């Protein structure tokens, strides 16, 4: 798999350092670029946020790629339905009222899961980059809470405390803003971090590194 140590990738700044041996996988960066550009083509505003998924440290659960597949399915479905998020209870949440059942804008989620493993004996963890239509959602914490519920449901645990880390830095991109290009580059630099080569050296040959929802082209933008 190709690795780059350069400061940019196809014109976007990336989080690398040649002197420190910090490079990024170009395949992952290409996925990020494709999804980011596809989402910005469809929507005038875009919200990018992220979480880190982990397994219980007590070894009570055996890591499986199926967990991430189920997580992706749970989160995508929850965001697409966009039901009101309850304080606690079922993942689905409360139904919207009749007057608010059809939101003006579709959330149109795009989820990218990047798996890595530090050391052969340690459980894998995953960085998740979540993009949604910024016209439909502007609160990153709402998206992150849904991701936490989706991971709990995937693992079959009632309390996922400590298993999902909310990334503090999120990005809101607005094509009409005079600072759009700078914000776009800042978001790409920040989200290039999960594609670093460090932490992925112990992946077994043939195992996946990046997965998630596919980019979907849309003629209309909102």
N, C-alpha and C positions, 0 to 999 in steps of 0.2 A: 504494500500500500504506500503511495507516494506521500512524502512529508515535505513541508516547506518551513524554512526558518526565516523567510523574508518578512519585511514589515507590512506587506499588503498582499491581498489575494483578489485578483480581478478588480483592482482599484479600491477595495475596502481595506481599512486598517485591521490588523489582527494582533492578538496577544502572543507574541513570540519574542525570543531573545536568543540569538545565535551563540553569543558568548557563553551563556548558561546552558546551552543545549536544549532550550525549550522550543520545540517545534509543534506544528499542528498537522493533522491529517487532512490532505486536500479533498479527499472524498467527503468528509464530514462538512468541510467549509462549503463545498459545492451544494450540498443538501440545504445548508443554512441560507445560502444566497438564493437558491431556487425558491424556497418557501417564502423568504422575506420579500423578494421581488414580486412573486405571484400574489401574495396578500396585499401588497401596496398597490398593485395594478387593479385589484378588485375594490379596495376600500380607501376612502380619503383619509381615514384615521386608523391607526393600528396600535393595539396594546400588546406589549411583549413583557412577559414575566416568567418566573421559573421556580422550580422546587428541586430538592434533592431527595431521592427515595432511598431508604435503608431497610435492612432486615434487623430483627431483634438480635441483640448481641449474645443472648443466652443460648442461641442455637436451636431454639424451639421450632423454627421453620426452615425447611430445606429450600434454598434458592432455586428458582425455576424460571426459564424464559417465559413460561405461560403466565406468570404473575404480571409481567410487564405488558403482555398482550391483553390481558384482562383489564389491567389498569387503563390502558389506552382506550379500550372499548368503553369502559365505565365513564371516564372523564369526557370523552368526545360526545357520548350520548347525553350526559348531564348538561354540558354546555350548550348543545344544540337545543335541548328542551327548554333550558333557561328558566326553570321553575324557581320560585322564591326559595332562597336558602334558609332553612330553619336553624334555630339555635342548636338543636340536637335532634336525633331521630334518624329516619331513613335517608338514604342517599338521594332519593328522588326529590325530596322536599315537598313543600306545599304547592298545590295547584294555584295558578294565577286566577284572579277573578275573571268573569266573563268579559269585562271591559278591557282587561289587560292581558288577555290570553294570547293575542297575536302581537308581539313586540314590533315596533316600527322597523327595526333593523335586525337581520340575522346575526347571531354571534359568530358563525362560520369559523369554528376552531381549527387550528393547525397545531399538532403536537409532535415534538421531536424528542425521542428518548435516546440518550447517549450513555451506554453502560461502560463501567470501568471497574477494575479490581486491583487493589494494592496488596500484593503478596499472594502467594499461592494458597495460603491457608485462611485468608480473610474473605468474608462474604462480599459479593459485588454490590455496588451501589450505582445509582443512575442519576444523571443530571437531566432534567426535563425542561425543554424550552417550549413555552406555550404562547401562541399568537392568536389573538381574537380581533374581530372587527371593533375598532375603537369607537365607532358610532353606537354600538350596542352595549359595550362594557368599558368602563373607565376605572374601575376599582380593582387593582391587582390582588388585593386580599380576598375578594370574592372568588376569584379564579383559583387562588392558592388553597382556599378552604375546600373547594370542590375537588381539587387534586388530592388533598389529604383524605377526604372521604372515599375517593376512588381507590386509593392505595389500601385503605382499611378493608374495603369490600373485596379487593383482589386477594388480600392475604387471609381474609376471614377473621379479622380481629375487631373487637369493639372499640378499643382505645389504642390509637396509633401514636400516642405521645412519644416523641423522640424519634419516630420513624420517618417523619417528613420535615425537612428544613425549608423554611420559606426564604427565598432570596430577597434580600433587602432592596436591591436596586431593580427597578422596572423601568420601562421606556414607553412613552406615548409619542407616536410619530404622526404628524399632521402635514399632509402634502401642501396645504395652503400657508403654512408657517414659513416666514423668511429664514428660519433656522433649521429647516427640514433636512438639508443635506448634512449638516453637522450632527443633528440628532440621529440620522440614519447611520452615519459612520460610527458614532458613539455606541449605538445599539449593536452593530455588527462586531465591533471590537470586544465589547463586553461578552457577547454570546459566542465568541470564538473560543473562549476558555474551555468549555467542555470537550473540545476536539483536540486538546493538547495530547501529545504522545505519552507523557508521564501518567502512570496509573493504568495504562492499557497493555503494558509489556507482558503481563501474566495471563492475558486471555489465551485460551486454548485455540489452536488453529481451527478455523472454520466457524468459530462462534461469532455471533453478530456484535456489532458495535453501535450502529445507528438504526433506529426503526421509528415508526410513528405513522401519522396520517399522511396520505399523499396530497400533493398540491393539486388543486382543482381550479381550472381556468374558468373565468366568468366574464361574460361580455359586458355586464353592467357593473358600474362602480357606485358606491354609496358613501 
